[in-house]
Amino acid sequence: MKPTPTTAGHAEVSLAEKIRFLSDPASYPHAPREVRVVETHMSFVFVAGAKAYKLKKPVRFSFLDFSTLGLREAMCREELRLNRRLAPAVYLDVRALTETPAGTLSLGGGGAVVDWLIEMKSLPERRMLDVMLAERRVFAHEIELLAQRLAEFYRKAEVSTIAPADYARRFFREQQLNREILALPAFALDHGRASLVLDRLDARLALDRPLLEERVRAGFVVEGHGDLRPEHVNFSDGIAIFDSLEFNAELRQVDPFDEIAFLGVECAQLGAPEIGQKLAEALAERLDACAPKRLMALYAAWRAVLRARLAVAHLLDPTPRTPEKWEPLAGRYLALAEKALA
């Protein structure tokens, strides 16, 4: 098969030009009535009627690198592969965004490739778990359905080859970053509370390190989803669990009950603190395995502190989106961590 030419020899197409093109309904062969643009920290998603297209930003952070065309293509293909595990009907293809010699952009047409897109099936917003939680529409049926799908996934997931000591070390390494970021005086946080939570989490990590290492030795740590949050779960046509973390294989090496604790923290932050425990019990029943309650509390506290750090870290960007959002959100996560450690 003849390879598609790259941008070599062409003037680079700006991100603004790509966004303008992809925001126009006329750019799509299926002729959507309108295009809704959703910006995240690392991408733009263009919801175009029955389909959606994700464009990765040309960014480089300490934890990912999307700075070149080749890296973005590789990550698009990896995202497609990973997400077909839990949402095969949603992830359709990787599509090239091309430019003709005349300078016209095209979705999947001839010419030089200027970027890559993930083509997906659009999902109804009202069936997203975060929206359903906000509207108090999550019941036993949804919890059972989610637990069943996750149990099937974890039973088939590849057991991690990570060393027990390396698995535990990752928690300590991230905790050091938590402390460095959350202690910055520029952030409007309750620094006394943050320091107390960080100290207590340090102590629990040190005390429970053997529990973390034992999870690896017992074969519980697998290649999981990596970013299991309510906004990545949709209950239309059964269930689709999407947006698996593609850019860091190490962060996908997880204990299923760590992922459930993470989802529980996110549900609690949205006002549904009972969901995490119910899901953990339903998953344990289906996997015929569980995690010690003490470890579940550690996982929840660790995830909450990590989310607090990631929240305020948005404010370190040169032009942060919705800057008023992040410090109050970090405060709520710290309160959840404090509760889990109690």
C-alpha positions, 0 to 999 in steps of 0.5 A: 500500500502506498504511504500517504505523504507527510508535510515535508516540504509544505508550510506547517498548517497552524492549530487555529487553521485546523480548528477552524476547518474541523469546526465547520459542518461543511468539512464532513462527508456525512454533513452534520447540521452543526459541530460542537467543539469541546476542549480538554487539557490535551485535545479538541473533540469535534462533535459532528452529528452522529460522529465525533473527531478527536484532535490531539494538541501538539503539546509536550508535558513531563508525562506525555509528548504529542509534539510531532506529527509522528507521535500524534499518529502513534498515540491515535492508533494506540488510543484506538487499540486500547479503547476497542477493548471496552468500547468497540462500537464507539472507536471507528478509525484513525483518519488523516487530516490532509492538505492539497497542493492548493492549500485546502484541508480535507478529512481523509482526502488526498494530499499531505498529512497535516494531522491525525484524528480519532473518528468515533461514534457520538454518544448521547450526553444524557447517558453519560455517568457524570450527567446521570449522577448530577440528575440522580438517575443512577440506580442498582441496574446501572451499578450492576451493568458497570460492575459486570462489564468491568469484571469481564474486562479485568478477567481478560486483562493481561496480568502486569509484569511490573515488579512489586517494588516498582509498583509501590515506588510509583505511589511514593514518586507521585506523592512527592510530586503531590507535595511539591505542587500542593505546597506552592504558596501561590495556590489559594488552598487551606495549606494547613489541611493540605499539609496534614493530609499529605503527612497522613498519606505519607505515613499510610503509604509507608505502613501499607507498602507491603499490601501494595507489593502483595497485590502484584505478587498475587497477580491482581495488577493488570493492564487496566483502563488507566483513567476510569472516571464518570465522564468516560462511562456511557449507558446507551446501548448497554454500556461503553467505557472509553477514553482509556489512557493511551500515552503512558503504559505504566499508568495502566498497570493497576489493581482493578480495585484501585480503579474502582476507588478512583471512580468512587472518589470521582462519584463522591466529588459529584455528590454520590459517595455511595457509588464507590462502595457499591461498585467495589462490592459488586465487582468483588462478587463477580471476580470472586476476589476483593481488596482489604478495606484498609487498602481500598481506603489508601487507594481512595486517599491516594487518588483524591490527593493526586486529583487535587494536585492535577486540579491546581496544576492547570493553573501553572499553564500560561493561559489556564482554562476556567481558572476559577474552577481549579482551587475549589475543586482541589479543596474538595478532593483534599476533603475526600482524601482526609475522609478516606484516611480517617 
